[in-house]
Amino acid sequence: MTKPYLVGILPAAQKDLKKIGEPHLSRIRGLILGLAIQPRPPRVKKLAGGSLAYRIRCGVYRILYEINDQVRTVEVFRVAHRREAYR
């Protein structure tokens, strides 16, 4: 079995999470924790522009994060409603 990734949530994403209510919040937390085991789950999309960023859909919310395979980390930098996620 491979070593799990370390998942970090940047301060901006922590602030985003405080604005989200149930039942979305528990599902989003579950998806974020799952990134430690599988950082590229099914239906994940790589963002355009040559960046290392990916996004996962969770209903009307988007979880934006970067993967560093060399040090096995995942950094969540944004969790937002789909109309605000890419600004």
Secondary structure by P-SEA (a helix, b strand, c coil): ccbbbbbbbcaaaaaaaaacccaaaaaaaaaaaaccccccccccccccccccbbbbbcccbbbbbccccccbbbbbccccccccccc
